[in-house]
Amino acid sequence: MVEQRERKRIVILGGGFGGSYLAKELTRRKYGLDVEVVVIDRNNYFIFYPLLIEAGCGSIEPRHCTVPIREFAPKAELLMAEVVGMDPESQRVHFQLVGDEQSRWIGYDHLVVALGSVTRMFPEDVVSGVREHAFFMKHMSDAVAIRDRAVELLELANAIDDLEERRRLLHFVVVGGNVTGIEVLGELEVFVREASAQYHNIKDEDIQFSVYEFNKRLLAILPDHLSNWATKLLRKRGINIHTGVSVKEVHADRIVDSNGETVPCSTVIWTAGIAPSPMLKNLNGLPLNKFGGMQCESDYRATGTPNIWGMGDCASVPGRDGKPMPPLAQIAIRQAPQLAANIAATEQGRPTKPGGVELQGILVPLGRHRGVAAIKGLRVHGILAWLMWRGIYLMKTPRFGRRLRVLVDWMLNAVCRKDYVQLGMHAASHRDMIRSKSGERASQD
Ligand SMILES: Cc1cc2nc3c(=O)[nH]c(=O)nc-3n(C[C@H](O)[C@H](O)[C@H](O)COP(=O)(O)OP(=O)(O)OC[C@H]3O[C@@H](n4cnc5c(N)ncnc54)[C@H](O)[C@@H]3O)c2cc1C
């Protein structure tokens, strides 16, 4: 039975880019909605993803790439909880508050699903060992874990005499040569090479970076000439680029590629695409497509439902060209006002309008003050693209205080050396992986 409330309630599952911007929109007077807006997220912040890699590599403080949801959407209510299920019949969502084992339910009049995405994995018979041995770039802990790992490996490699083993320890492999993979590669390479100056036994040629991309070229989302320019630049910096090749096996101390070649390395960073949140499968009554995404109509309504809506990375919403809108923050942010207007229209008995948000542009920083950018017919590379990347994302960083913090971090970075220390947030399994392989050797030497 559907619970009766004095004020109608809109529940938003996921307070990431999409969910938080929507919560803020829905509480604005212009929509004329007198409703309670409740956001459920396992964190009380969302990550400003464009700055996550910089936060991981020490260019900005990790906390400065997070946005507190309560501050961002102060008129909405936040439940810091794990979403675990739903019952569309009684219009209720099942959740567990963080730190509390008791199961609870909350009723809704409208439900918005904005649970985002996860890193795409392949079945073990297609690519093995990724879950056990690879690093990812999705959460704050991932970004910090990669930095911690690099510092630990530099310490270890500096302490051993076996040159072959030192080079294996200092070989970093990125799988996936699109935007996230190339950003990680560019930033981490700079971080490791700059840090290595403090290690007397490590020479520049002991450090190696490689990228494997299944497509014929890196950064396939960009026009050919920008992608070629970025590839040339990365090659000049000594990065091994393998295009048209995938990785089939990931082990603690090596990878095997699709040509059957075994390559010794210590760290594999897996950035080979994304998949919709697997939690969608546990939410009864959601229409899912063959990729596990939530199938929506062009007005964001979940297909076949009256009051369930989808947005962001987890939803497949046809854009103006009929194709699903791409899974990007810039899309999720601009979906928010369209979806808020459609929920308001439904409440006020007006017809909804089809949405449709187009890509505004792609900016990719490559490290060392270089980048590539394609924004509405403008194609730029080099220092100008890097400056555009910094300028645009600084302007897009929510709230003045946060923008100032990021700006100060960048300015300090220009004049002070980074701290090449561990933050100790990495998973125990990853620590064990290094120690078991090379700890023995260090003691033998
Ligand atoms: C490293 C990186 C860099 C990126 N850079 C860019 C960029 O430069 N430009 C750009 O446009 N896009 C970028 N993106 C993509 C962008 O971040 C996503 O498209 C965007 O975050 C999608 O918004 P969303 O609201 O759908 O998902 P998210 O922002 O991921 O939000 C989902 C929310 O749901 C919560 N959640 C999930 N499951 C549960 C559960 N069971 N219970 C409770 N809460 C849950 C999560 O905690 C999260 O807060 C980048 C992504 C990554 C990983």
The ligand as an ORCA input file, in Angstrom:
! r2SCAN-3c Opt
* xyz 0 1
  C      38.713      9.615    -13.168
  C      37.510     10.189    -13.861
  C      37.627     11.419    -14.521
  C      36.506     11.975    -15.174
  N      36.652     13.169    -15.805
  C      35.573     13.736    -16.419
  C      35.710     14.998    -17.069
  O      36.789     15.579    -17.102
  N      34.597     15.535    -17.645
  C      33.371     14.895    -17.621
  O      32.390     15.423    -18.165
  N      33.222     13.680    -17.022
  C      34.292     13.089    -16.425
  N      34.167     11.861    -15.819
  C      32.846     11.166    -15.863
  C      31.932     11.680    -14.763
  O      32.562     11.645    -13.549
  C      30.630     10.884    -14.707
  O      30.038     10.882    -15.972
  C      29.665     11.506    -13.687
  O      30.188     11.418    -12.404
  C      28.290     10.814    -13.767
  O      27.449     11.314    -12.781
  P      26.438     10.320    -12.032
  O      25.652     11.164    -11.105
  O      25.721      9.506    -13.020
  O      27.381      9.321    -11.237
  P      28.348      9.626    -10.006
  O      28.841     11.009    -10.035
  O      29.356      8.527    -10.015
  O      27.381      9.445     -8.746
  C      26.831      8.223     -8.349
  C      26.606      8.298     -6.869
  O      25.867      7.160     -6.452
  C      26.362      6.707     -5.207
  N      26.022      5.297     -5.080
  C      26.257      4.295     -5.972
  N      25.733      3.136     -5.533
  C      25.160      3.396     -4.338
  C      24.429      2.604     -3.392
  N      24.171      1.310     -3.587
  N      23.985      3.192     -2.261
  C      24.215      4.520     -2.030
  N      24.887      5.320     -2.903
  C      25.341      4.767     -4.041
  C      27.855      6.983     -5.274
  O      28.408      7.116     -3.976
  C      27.908      8.289     -6.068
  O      27.949      9.416     -5.224
  C      35.264     11.282    -15.171
  C      35.151     10.048    -14.497
  C      36.262      9.502    -13.849
  C      36.135      8.180    -13.145
*
